[in-house]
């Protein structure tokens, strides 16, 4: 029997479609997660097995994978949570499955390295930005580009946030509370230094690329990001 392993998940509608597709193919769906109780058990109906383990630890992942290999042939490993993409890629390397290289994902998850790559392509694609290794460097650059500006962790991770800074007090507060202390859910530290950028007003877009296995076709999608507020209506009977 063939199976598909998922490491952690955010159960968005897009990700739910991925799970439904695996089910439609008749594949066994295996879910690795650190805590079964963190999700509504409604979602577990899409999985044939749910295994609780330390999903941040590659040794734990390998141990669980070897257990699965005794029962099923593993066709693919992925994550429905971007924080664990690197772990999924490492596991694919071990199993010799098609994947983006873990080192490539690591670069793509580093905001400063991404800015540097864009700079080589076209400097106009970037806002003004700087890697600040301490609060003095951050203050000097913020004064140079002016407020409001944006401060971000180097790691592109939901667990460590980006924040709009309206003044120097905001900068000091953010730097003091977050730098060198926070860790994301994968266990990565906040990072050496922070990325500070000039504020860009207007719509936000994301660009996604999907490359075919044979490498001859690349699909590109550009999506606008919008924040939609939904009012909750409560009916009293």
Legacy VTK file of the C-alpha trace (Angstrom):
# vtk DataFile Version 3.0
C-alpha trace
ASCII
DATASET POLYDATA
POINTS 237 float
0.000 0.000 0.000
1.288 3.487 -0.903
1.159 6.400 1.502
1.675 10.154 1.704
3.210 11.741 4.820
2.216 15.191 6.056
4.342 16.940 8.695
2.228 19.389 10.708
-0.511 21.472 9.096
-2.479 24.664 8.904
-5.938 23.532 7.897
-6.754 26.223 5.367
-9.223 25.463 2.591
-6.323 25.249 0.113
-4.587 22.646 2.288
-7.832 20.765 2.775
-8.044 20.357 -0.994
-4.613 18.722 -0.931
-5.827 16.227 1.661
-8.990 15.477 -0.294
-6.931 14.879 -3.423
-4.706 12.360 -1.636
-7.828 10.597 -0.354
-9.319 10.515 -3.865
-6.160 8.841 -5.173
-6.700 6.052 -2.662
-3.409 6.727 -0.858
-2.928 6.283 2.847
-2.491 9.680 4.508
-0.148 9.737 7.510
0.000 12.798 9.762
3.005 13.636 11.956
2.248 16.250 14.624
3.636 17.271 17.980
0.303 17.508 19.740
-2.888 15.747 18.652
-4.979 18.074 20.798
-3.858 21.257 19.034
-6.328 20.635 16.205
-10.037 20.034 15.999
-10.446 16.257 15.621
-12.774 16.941 12.706
-9.669 17.214 10.505
-8.344 13.805 11.480
-10.975 12.071 9.354
-8.711 12.784 6.354
-5.833 10.804 7.868
-5.444 7.055 8.174
-2.884 7.405 10.946
-1.924 10.265 13.264
1.463 9.933 14.959
2.490 12.231 17.783
6.201 13.093 17.911
8.691 15.940 18.087
8.318 17.246 14.526
11.167 19.731 15.067
13.669 16.924 15.610
14.924 15.141 12.499
15.884 12.014 14.491
12.307 11.676 15.728
11.028 12.139 12.184
13.393 9.470 10.865
12.352 7.030 13.577
8.659 7.528 12.793
9.361 7.265 9.057
11.175 3.948 9.482
8.146 2.690 11.407
5.868 3.675 8.505
8.211 2.030 5.976
7.547 -1.330 7.614
3.917 -1.078 6.517
3.726 1.205 3.483
5.670 2.502 0.536
6.122 6.263 0.951
5.443 8.156 -2.281
5.873 11.677 -0.963
6.498 13.807 2.130
5.317 17.372 2.510
4.134 19.869 5.097
0.925 21.863 5.223
2.689 24.349 7.497
5.444 26.478 5.954
7.425 26.404 9.206
8.116 22.708 8.626
8.961 22.780 4.905
12.660 22.394 5.656
12.016 19.314 7.817
9.890 17.749 5.080
12.623 18.411 2.515
15.243 16.784 4.746
13.049 13.718 5.072
12.576 13.589 1.292
16.349 13.676 0.854
16.646 10.697 3.192
13.985 8.792 1.238
15.367 9.941 -2.138
12.031 11.507 -3.096
11.549 14.547 -5.372
11.759 17.777 -3.377
13.175 21.245 -3.168
16.556 21.032 -1.473
16.539 21.897 2.222
19.325 24.445 1.664
17.212 26.187 -0.995
14.234 26.372 1.352
16.509 27.753 4.061
17.582 30.576 1.740
14.004 31.263 0.664
12.985 31.564 4.310
15.640 34.194 5.021
14.203 37.622 4.216
17.581 39.352 3.964
18.970 36.765 1.523
15.838 37.161 -0.589
16.330 40.923 -0.698
19.940 40.398 -1.770
18.870 38.033 -4.570
16.279 40.537 -5.805
18.922 43.261 -5.705
21.055 41.276 -8.165
18.079 40.916 -10.504
16.881 44.516 -10.292
17.542 46.949 -7.405
14.203 48.655 -8.081
12.340 45.539 -6.930
13.320 46.217 -3.322
12.380 48.917 -0.836
15.252 50.519 1.068
16.468 47.897 3.499
19.279 47.049 5.871
20.446 44.224 8.081
20.831 45.678 11.560
22.894 43.687 14.043
22.151 45.900 17.034
19.739 48.595 18.107
22.135 51.451 17.258
22.400 50.326 13.633
18.620 49.964 13.482
18.048 53.460 14.889
20.510 55.065 12.452
18.953 53.361 9.428
15.408 54.176 10.571
16.342 57.843 10.854
17.860 57.689 7.379
14.778 56.217 5.670
12.266 57.896 8.002
9.233 56.662 9.915
6.994 54.769 9.497
9.169 51.809 8.605
8.935 48.053 9.048
11.045 45.744 11.182
11.127 42.005 10.506
12.915 38.956 11.791
15.286 37.398 9.290
13.274 34.195 9.395
10.181 34.190 7.217
8.027 32.621 9.839
4.544 33.289 11.162
5.636 32.648 14.727
7.950 35.650 14.699
6.167 38.743 13.561
6.810 41.807 11.451
5.745 45.176 12.795
5.154 48.683 11.546
7.210 51.194 13.541
5.808 54.707 13.854
8.610 56.187 15.925
11.859 55.478 17.758
10.045 54.241 20.864
8.330 51.548 18.786
11.707 50.486 17.415
13.296 50.205 20.867
10.349 48.245 22.224
10.299 45.793 19.343
14.059 45.276 19.351
14.192 44.794 23.117
11.299 42.323 23.282
12.183 40.146 20.305
15.821 40.240 19.332
17.881 37.182 20.341
15.097 35.842 22.569
12.144 34.445 20.637
12.101 31.093 18.933
9.712 29.915 16.291
7.818 26.646 16.636
10.524 24.787 14.713
13.104 25.867 17.278
15.001 28.409 15.175
16.176 31.454 17.108
15.114 34.983 16.235
18.232 35.366 14.120
21.395 37.413 14.232
20.103 40.880 13.633
16.862 42.140 12.146
15.748 43.383 8.754
14.502 46.955 8.651
12.748 48.298 5.549
11.069 51.425 4.310
7.266 51.281 4.464
5.464 50.467 1.212
1.825 51.474 0.941
-0.689 49.777 -1.333
-1.762 46.264 -2.213
0.358 43.252 -1.322
0.969 40.447 -3.801
2.623 37.055 -3.602
4.229 35.134 -6.441
4.218 31.327 -6.559
6.122 28.989 -8.892
5.396 25.315 -9.536
7.969 23.329 -11.484
7.129 20.040 -13.184
9.096 16.952 -12.187
10.872 16.805 -15.555
11.848 20.469 -15.176
10.490 21.563 -18.563
7.431 23.458 -17.332
7.188 26.214 -14.739
3.810 27.619 -13.741
3.704 31.101 -12.245
0.858 32.567 -10.221
0.496 36.082 -8.818
-2.040 36.582 -6.057
-3.246 39.699 -4.281
-3.391 39.489 -0.493
-6.395 41.068 1.155
-7.580 41.193 4.734
-11.294 40.508 4.892
-13.309 41.143 8.024
-16.274 38.880 8.530
-18.982 39.994 10.915
-20.388 37.298 13.164
-24.177 37.300 13.278
-25.749 35.733 16.324
-29.402 34.747 16.212
-31.177 34.621 19.538
-34.133 32.258 19.628
LINES 1 238
237 0 1 2 3 4 5 6 7 8 9 10 11 12 13 14 15 16 17 18 19 20 21 22 23 24 25 26 27 28 29 30 31 32 33 34 35 36 37 38 39 40 41 42 43 44 45 46 47 48 49 50 51 52 53 54 55 56 57 58 59 60 61 62 63 64 65 66 67 68 69 70 71 72 73 74 75 76 77 78 79 80 81 82 83 84 85 86 87 88 89 90 91 92 93 94 95 96 97 98 99 100 101 102 103 104 105 106 107 108 109 110 111 112 113 114 115 116 117 118 119 120 121 122 123 124 125 126 127 128 129 130 131 132 133 134 135 136 137 138 139 140 141 142 143 144 145 146 147 148 149 150 151 152 153 154 155 156 157 158 159 160 161 162 163 164 165 166 167 168 169 170 171 172 173 174 175 176 177 178 179 180 181 182 183 184 185 186 187 188 189 190 191 192 193 194 195 196 197 198 199 200 201 202 203 204 205 206 207 208 209 210 211 212 213 214 215 216 217 218 219 220 221 222 223 224 225 226 227 228 229 230 231 232 233 234 235 236
